[in-house]
């Protein structure tokens, strides 16, 4: 995958292994993991999408996407001050903070775990690996978000917000404090972050850092990280000396179901909903499989490639219906329930524009979807719901 410098490898079976991870093996062992919250574990961005834009409309302003991207990972106090300045609002940062925070809190319960987040939390907890949550948000806000996610509060060894340290990210303070509270040396900690300021903070703390960028189309900004992944589904604990996941079914991984619908045009799915809490997370990238309901109400097996077009910052979803001729479904509305993820070969490097669905992908998906753990999703109520097609049908 294009922005992933951490390809899946089995060293003993890979004759072309280039020693990419030898330096990891020679560094102090990872004994604890420290994770960010918003954008790393929790899809807060989608849940709160549109709030700032609606707020700015009252003042005749509209969101500047580049300015907002530059605020990713900032402390709330820094972000609010920057927003007031960026949009020349007739408010103090404190006044803006009070108004916008009331709107955000209403949406936080809608925020869903990002792909692989629950899996990672449950795995580390089961294996007895200490892991902390270190966010640039205030601790009380971190706790409010965490409490909405089943099992999270009880799993973390430490939960810490930026108000508990002298300086927030990109200062290393919050990560150093998390390591101290877990009783683990900084050199033995692995940080998982989505923002550039978070990656900078982790490196400044002397820790190994895995980046899972929120900005999928700007991977170069994360080059100082030790590894850059598309999503937590690509994370391989064993590469860092941690116990490996045990949930792979050959090369297929069961995941929490994700739903998407849209018109199939020229081989690509035009998403009906790209924003909001129910939209596919931006971190969804790679080869997946699941069930597709056609306009005829027939439900069939499907493999889906998901990539990001680097130039247009648009997601490209290309479904391939197994045992169904693609030319017969062009122009149809598809409802797709994604239920599994496919592990790519170790030497696979994919184009950012088009991720080819191979015969091996199709074979893996077809066999997996015959297994009970994937087959039962065929009867999911999500696929039984009547799609909202009026708007897209008119376009």
Number of C-alpha atoms within 10 A of each C-alpha: 20 19 23 18 16 20 23 17 17 12 13 7 9 11 8 9 14 9 9 11 16 10 8 16 11 8 12 16 15 23 18 25 25 29 25 25 24 24 24 25 26 23 25 25 18 22 22 20 15 14 13 16 13 13 17 15 11 9 12 9 14 14 17 11 8 8 13 14 12 13 18 18 27 21 20 17 14 13 18 22 16 17 19 18 14 13 16 11 15 11 12 12 18 12 13 17 18 11 11 14 14 10 14 16 14 11 17 21 17 18 21 20 20 24 25 17 18 19 17 18 18 14 18 21 16 10 12 12 17 20 25 22 24 28 28 27 22 17 17 12 15 20 16 14 23 22 14 15 15 10 13 17 16 11 18 19 18 18 20 24 22 20 16 14 17 9 14 27 24 22 19 22 20 29 33 25 18 27 26 12 14 17 11 17 16 22 18 17 27 26 28 28 31 29 28 27 21 32 32 19 24 30 20 17 23 17 27 25 26 24 27 30 25 25 19 24 19 13 20 10 13 23 14 15 23 19 20 27 24 27 26 22 22 22 23 18 15 10 18 19 14 17 15 15 15 8 12 12 12 10 14 22 20 17 18 14 16 18 17 22 23 22 22 20 14 12 17 19 25 21 20 18 13 16 17 18 21 16 17 19 24 24 25 21 25 25 25 24 31 28 28 28 20 17 15 10 12 8 19 16 23 24 28 29 22 23 28 24 16 15 10 9 12 14 23 21 23 23 24 20 21 17 11 12 10 14 9 8 18 16 16 16 25 27 26 27 23 23 23 25 23 26 20 20 13 16 13 10 15 16 14 19 17 15 22 15 17 11 9 12 21 21 12 19 26 18 11 22 22 12 11 9 12 22 16 11 18 20 11 13 8 17 23 13 9 8 15 11 13 8 8 13 12 6 5
